[in-house]
Amino acid sequence: MATDTVSIATMELVDNTIEFIVPNALLVTASQPRFWWGLALSLGIAFVLTVPVNRFMISRNPHHAHH
């Protein structure tokens, strides 16, 4: 549960930061390319940041790696 919490919190932090940085990011709709570009960018950055954290959290308790 701790690994999921850290992973989700990191993804949300990155997503909110991207929305804050990109001009008018909160005004676009799902039918506009900027929405998908911003989503892909934020998920890509979040993935790069969360993988090492998740690996560390799992390495602390190898039992969780089997579930």
N, C-alpha and C positions, 0 to 999 in steps of 0.2 A: 504494500500500500504506500509506503514511503517513496518508493521509486516512481510510482505513478504520480504521486502528488508533486514531486520535484519536476518530473517531465512535463506535466500539464501546466504547472505554474510558469516554467520557462517558456513554453510555447505561447502561453497567453501574454506574457511579458513582451516577447518579441513581436507578436502580432499587434499588440497595442502600440508599441514603439513605432512600428512601420506605419500604422494608421496615423500616428501623430506626425511623422516625418513627411509622408507623401501628401502634397497639397490636395485638399478636397476629397480625401480617401473615404470619408464617411458619407459623402454625397453620391457616390457611384452605386449603380445597381449591378446585379449579377449578370445582366446582359451586356455589360460594358467590359472591354478588354482590360482596362486598368484594375478592375476588381480581381480578375484572375491573375494578372501580373503581380499585384500586391500579395495575393494569397500564396502564390508559388514562391515568391521571394521570402515571405515571412516563414513559411513552412520549411523552406530550404535552410535558412539560417537557424531556425529552431532545431532542426534535425542535427546539424553540425554541432550545436551547443549541447544538446541533450544526450547524444550517444556516449560521450565520455563520462558524463554524470551517471547515466544508467549503468554503464559497465562497472564503474566504481561501486555503486550501491549494490549491484549483484555480487561483486567479488567479495564484499564484506560478509555475505551469507550465501555460500554456494548452493544451499538447499533451494533457494528461489529460482535458480537457473533451470531447474527441471520441471517447472510448472508451465 
